């Protein structure tokens, strides 16, 4: 291990010191190394991410949220790598949630990075309810910041909704009720987010997907409940009643590239339950 790596490791051990003055000095030293020309390979940034994954350090979040272009590339690569490891996945999603809530200037680059497909893959395949809850909250917050991603991933977003709606209703993992409450809330919020951003496409997806017999129970217990409570627009549930439709009705419409203001959420939403 190089002297620089030893130095940053020692600094990170004192990053969350109870001594305020010491903590500020350490944070300044880490910040200096973080943007040093000598850290071309991103070793300091990677060490800082790993430190957060092990400790959930709020000071590490503050330092990582100060990252600016072009250093964001290394950060996104490190987050993507962390998502590929099941053991670090919940903490990596929590960190991603903290960072995007701060709306950094590089957040739109996520739509063109491997990190977005990795996030969607987790939500489509993972069976850890903590990962699903944290991941769907990240997606809900991220979507208004990357509306251009709808052109490529719109049906991936819809598939995530369909999978989580079914998972929360059938509970194949037999998870505790307390966890299901959080997942139900996430599915409900995702419904409103997708309807708000892609109304015509989403309705077409719902009609096609829930016209299949095996999905009718999920429609009645999850989707219909969401439409009944859709107070902003007072939408009739009749328009969501499963009907046979042609595939032409599900052809993607031109999605808007207008930036939406993200919903204000608390960091508690990203704390693994």
VEXSENU-177497 format. One record per residue (C-alpha): x, y, z. Coordinates in nm, 3 decimals. Example, Ala and Ser with C-alpha at 12.3 -4.5 7.8 and 13.67 -1.06 7.14 Angstrom:
// VEXSENU-177497
(site (1.230, -0.450, 0.780))
(site (1.367, -0.106, 0.714))
END
This chain:
// VEXSENU-177497
(site (0.000, 0.000, 0.000))
(site (0.140, 0.342, -0.097))
(site (0.213, 0.621, 0.149))
(site (-0.078, 0.824, 0.004))
(site (-0.321, 0.535, 0.058))
(site (-0.199, 0.487, 0.416))
(site (-0.239, 0.859, 0.475))
(site (-0.597, 0.873, 0.348))
(site (-0.686, 0.561, 0.546))
(site (-0.555, 0.716, 0.865))
(site (-0.737, 1.041, 0.794))
(site (-1.068, 0.866, 0.735))
(site (-1.048, 0.696, 1.073))
(site (-1.073, 1.042, 1.232))
(site (-1.326, 1.187, 0.989))
(site (-1.617, 1.140, 1.231))
(site (-1.426, 1.240, 1.542))
(site (-1.633, 1.373, 1.831))
(site (-1.381, 1.658, 1.857))
(site (-1.525, 1.924, 1.628))
(site (-1.195, 2.097, 1.556))
(site (-1.020, 1.770, 1.473))
(site (-1.307, 1.661, 1.249))
(site (-1.294, 1.989, 1.055))
(site (-0.917, 1.961, 1.010))
(site (-0.949, 1.604, 0.885))
(site (-1.230, 1.698, 0.648))
(site (-1.020, 1.981, 0.503))
(site (-0.723, 1.747, 0.457))
(site (-0.934, 1.479, 0.286))
(site (-1.096, 1.741, 0.064))
(site (-0.753, 1.868, -0.039))
(site (-0.640, 1.518, -0.137))
(site (-0.972, 1.450, -0.309))
(site (-0.911, 1.723, -0.566))
(site (-0.534, 1.689, -0.581))
(site (-0.383, 1.645, -0.931))
(site (-0.186, 1.356, -0.782))
(site (-0.510, 1.156, -0.739))
(site (-0.559, 1.099, -1.111))
(site (-0.671, 0.741, -1.063))
(site (-0.936, 0.837, -0.810))
(site (-0.780, 0.636, -0.525))
(site (-0.883, 0.890, -0.262))
(site (-1.239, 0.910, -0.397))
(site (-1.267, 0.530, -0.405))
(site (-1.137, 0.507, -0.049))
(site (-1.393, 0.765, 0.061))
(site (-1.678, 0.567, -0.101))
(site (-1.559, 0.246, 0.064))
(site (-1.538, 0.427, 0.397))
(site (-1.902, 0.532, 0.362))
(site (-2.009, 0.178, 0.268))
(site (-1.850, 0.050, 0.588))
(site (-1.953, 0.331, 0.823))
(site (-2.250, 0.525, 0.673))
(site (-2.051, 0.836, 0.765))
(site (-2.245, 1.163, 0.719))
(site (-1.913, 1.345, 0.679))
(site (-1.825, 1.119, 0.387))
(site (-2.158, 1.211, 0.224))
(site (-2.076, 1.581, 0.259))
(site (-1.736, 1.534, 0.098))
(site (-1.869, 1.319, -0.185))
(site (-2.151, 1.563, -0.255))
(site (-1.888, 1.829, -0.329))
(site (-1.755, 1.629, -0.625))
(site (-1.763, 1.822, -0.951))
(site (-1.699, 1.734, -1.313))
(site (-1.495, 1.555, -1.439))
(site (-1.443, 1.369, -1.108))
(site (-1.805, 1.252, -1.122))
(site (-1.703, 0.982, -1.372))
(site (-1.492, 0.805, -1.112))
(site (-1.769, 0.841, -0.855))
(site (-2.033, 0.692, -1.086))
(site (-1.801, 0.406, -1.178))
(site (-1.735, 0.332, -0.811))
(site (-2.106, 0.340, -0.727))
(site (-2.180, 0.108, -1.017))
(site (-1.911, -0.132, -0.897))
(site (-2.058, -0.123, -0.546))
(site (-2.406, -0.206, -0.679))
(site (-2.265, -0.518, -0.840))
(site (-2.163, -0.652, -0.497))
(site (-2.465, -0.786, -0.304))
(site (-2.303, -0.714, 0.031))
(site (-2.252, -0.343, -0.041))
(site (-2.569, -0.289, -0.248))
(site (-2.796, -0.145, 0.026))
(site (-2.531, 0.103, 0.142))
(site (-2.445, 0.198, -0.218))
(site (-2.811, 0.273, -0.294))
(site (-2.838, 0.476, 0.026))
(site (-2.532, 0.679, -0.073))
(site (-2.669, 0.733, -0.423))
(site (-2.994, 0.856, -0.272))
(site (-2.813, 1.106, -0.049))
(site (-2.610, 1.238, -0.342))
(site (-2.892, 1.285, -0.594))
(site (-3.106, 1.463, -0.335))
(site (-2.842, 1.734, -0.334))
(site (-2.897, 1.773, -0.711))
(site (-2.530, 1.798, -0.813))
(site (-2.462, 1.956, -1.155))
(site (-2.350, 1.620, -1.296))
(site (-2.667, 1.429, -1.203))
(site (-2.794, 1.426, -1.564))
(site (-2.492, 1.214, -1.662))
(site (-2.645, 0.922, -1.472))
(site (-2.888, 0.871, -1.762))
(site (-2.595, 0.782, -1.990))
(site (-2.386, 0.587, -1.742))
(site (-2.395, 0.212, -1.662))
(site (-2.522, 0.307, -1.316))
(site (-2.882, 0.355, -1.433))
(site (-2.913, 0.009, -1.597))
(site (-2.755, -0.140, -1.284))
(site (-3.015, 0.032, -1.065))
(site (-3.298, -0.091, -1.287))
(site (-3.153, -0.443, -1.289))
(site (-3.151, -0.448, -0.908))
(site (-3.515, -0.343, -0.896))
(site (-3.611, -0.608, -1.151))
(site (-3.424, -0.902, -1.002))
(site (-3.318, -0.845, -0.640))
(site (-3.508, -1.025, -0.364))
(site (-3.376, -0.823, -0.069))
(site (-3.666, -0.604, 0.045))
(site (-3.428, -0.339, 0.182))
(site (-3.265, -0.311, -0.160))
(site (-3.607, -0.284, -0.327))
(site (-3.733, -0.017, -0.086))
(site (-3.416, 0.191, -0.104))
(site (-3.381, 0.144, -0.479))
(site (-3.736, 0.250, -0.564))
(site (-3.700, 0.565, -0.353))
(site (-3.380, 0.646, -0.541))
(site (-3.555, 0.593, -0.876))
(site (-3.853, 0.810, -0.775))
(site (-3.622, 1.095, -0.677))
(site (-3.396, 1.054, -0.981))
(site (-3.658, 1.036, -1.258))
(site (-3.748, 1.408, -1.272))
(site (-3.377, 1.491, -1.296))
(site (-3.322, 1.269, -1.601))
(site (-3.639, 1.299, -1.814))
(site (-3.433, 1.233, -2.126))
(site (-3.375, 0.876, -2.003))
(site (-3.740, 0.801, -2.082))
(site (-3.658, 0.772, -2.451))
(site (-3.444, 0.466, -2.387))
(site (-3.565, 0.325, -2.056))
(site (-3.937, 0.409, -2.041))
(site (-4.048, 0.045, -2.052))
(site (-3.779, -0.052, -1.804))
(site (-3.938, 0.197, -1.563))
(site (-4.280, 0.041, -1.627))
(site (-4.142, -0.311, -1.581))
(site (-3.999, -0.207, -1.245))
(site (-4.342, -0.084, -1.139))
(site (-4.507, -0.407, -1.254))
(site (-4.253, -0.622, -1.075))
(site (-4.265, -0.428, -0.747))
(site (-4.646, -0.408, -0.750))
(site (-4.666, -0.785, -0.787))
(site (-4.387, -0.847, -0.535))
(site (-4.545, -0.624, -0.270))
(site (-4.881, -0.800, -0.314))
(site (-4.766, -1.162, -0.335))
(site (-4.476, -1.124, -0.089))
(site (-4.271, -1.416, -0.226))
(site (-3.994, -1.347, 0.024))
(site (-4.233, -1.365, 0.322))
(site (-4.092, -1.039, 0.456))
(site (-4.232, -0.876, 0.773))
(site (-4.538, -0.655, 0.742))
(site (-4.336, -0.350, 0.852))
(site (-4.115, -0.385, 0.545))
(site (-4.415, -0.436, 0.317))
(site (-4.567, -0.110, 0.437))
(site (-4.258, 0.076, 0.318))
(site (-4.256, -0.110, -0.013))
(site (-4.627, -0.039, -0.069))
(site (-4.558, 0.331, -0.011))
(site (-4.273, 0.318, -0.263))
(site (-4.491, 0.147, -0.526))
(site (-4.767, 0.404, -0.470))
(site (-4.518, 0.692, -0.512))
(site (-4.368, 0.533, -0.823))
(site (-4.718, 0.504, -0.973))
(site (-4.773, 0.877, -0.931))
(site (-4.427, 0.962, -1.062))
(site (-4.469, 0.754, -1.378))
(site (-4.822, 0.877, -1.440))
(site (-4.707, 1.236, -1.395))
(site (-4.414, 1.204, -1.637))
(site (-4.544, 0.955, -1.897))
(site (-4.926, 0.956, -1.867))
(site (-5.027, 0.819, -2.209))
(site (-4.755, 0.556, -2.226))
(site (-4.812, 0.447, -1.868))
(site (-5.188, 0.405, -1.915))
(site (-5.124, 0.198, -2.228))
(site (-4.881, -0.019, -2.032))
(site (-5.130, -0.069, -1.748))
(site (-5.406, -0.170, -1.988))
(site (-5.187, -0.418, -2.170))
(site (-5.009, -0.564, -1.867))
(site (-5.316, -0.601, -1.647))
(site (-5.533, -0.744, -1.924))
(site (-5.348, -1.071, -1.858))
(site (-5.539, -1.304, -1.628))
(site (-5.243, -1.375, -1.399))
(site (-5.213, -1.004, -1.317))
(site (-5.578, -0.929, -1.236))
(site (-5.542, -0.982, -0.861))
(site (-5.246, -0.743, -0.845))
(site (-5.449, -0.489, -1.043))
(site (-5.739, -0.505, -0.799))
(site (-5.530, -0.492, -0.482))
(site (-5.249, -0.255, -0.581))
(site (-5.307, -0.062, -0.903))
(site (-5.677, 0.011, -0.859))
(site (-5.610, 0.131, -0.505))
(site (-5.349, 0.373, -0.641))
(site (-5.592, 0.514, -0.898))
(site (-5.870, 0.548, -0.641))
(site (-5.641, 0.765, -0.430))
(site (-5.510, 0.975, -0.719))
(site (-5.645, 1.298, -0.571))
(site (-5.447, 1.555, -0.780))
(site (-5.630, 1.472, -1.102))
(site (-5.931, 1.276, -0.970))
(site (-5.886, 1.012, -1.238))
(site (-6.160, 0.758, -1.281))
(site (-6.052, 0.401, -1.226))
(site (-6.256, 0.300, -1.531))
(site (-5.978, 0.413, -1.761))
(site (-5.745, 0.165, -1.591))
(site (-5.982, -0.130, -1.619))
(site (-5.793, -0.407, -1.802))
(site (-5.895, -0.421, -2.168))
(site (-5.756, -0.588, -2.475))
(site (-5.548, -0.338, -2.669))
(site (-5.325, -0.353, -2.971))
(site (-4.952, -0.310, -2.936))
(site (-4.978, 0.011, -3.139))
(site (-5.134, 0.181, -2.838))
(site (-4.818, 0.115, -2.640))
(site (-4.588, 0.281, -2.888))
(site (-4.368, 0.528, -2.694))
(site (-4.464, 0.889, -2.737))
(site (-4.208, 1.167, -2.760))
(site (-4.102, 1.227, -2.403))
(site (-4.049, 1.573, -2.267))
(site (-3.698, 1.693, -2.196))
(site (-3.816, 1.965, -1.962))
(site (-3.646, 1.935, -1.627))
(site (-3.880, 1.867, -1.335))
(site (-3.811, 1.980, -0.983))
(site (-3.753, 1.675, -0.769))
(site (-3.972, 1.607, -0.472))
(site (-3.825, 1.706, -0.139))
(site (-3.749, 1.396, 0.063))
(site (-3.569, 1.337, 0.388))
(site (-3.256, 1.135, 0.435))
(site (-3.460, 0.897, 0.649))
(site (-3.612, 0.764, 0.329))
(site (-3.277, 0.622, 0.232))
(site (-3.198, 0.467, 0.567))
(site (-3.224, 0.087, 0.536))
(site (-3.517, -0.039, 0.739))
END
